[in-house]
Amino acid sequence: MAKSRDKQQKKKERERRVAKKKLAAAEQRRDQEKTAEESKKKVPGRTKRMASATPKPDYVPTSKKSPFTQRRSGG
């Protein structure tokens, strides 16, 4: 009878360890998903897509000439 009690005790302890391990793994997975969601919320996907689809040329300001005055002055 002592042997059967020992076996039951060992079985219960093993079940507890396995359950703790599963809970820890599930919690870790939840944390990873949470951090992944937070990083996605910061920059929406379509914003990234649109920025990469339309490259902006380097803007270099130049002196503007008014075409109106050139036409009026005739030259």
PEMONOR-V942844 format. One record per pair of residues at least 24 apart in sequence whose ideal C-beta (glycine too) atoms are under 10 Angstrom apart, sorted by sequence separation. I is the first residue (numbers start at 0). J is the second residue. D is the distance in Angstrom with one decimal. If there is no record, write none. Layout:
# PEMONOR-V942844
{{I,J,D} {I,J,D}}
This chain:
# PEMONOR-V942844
none
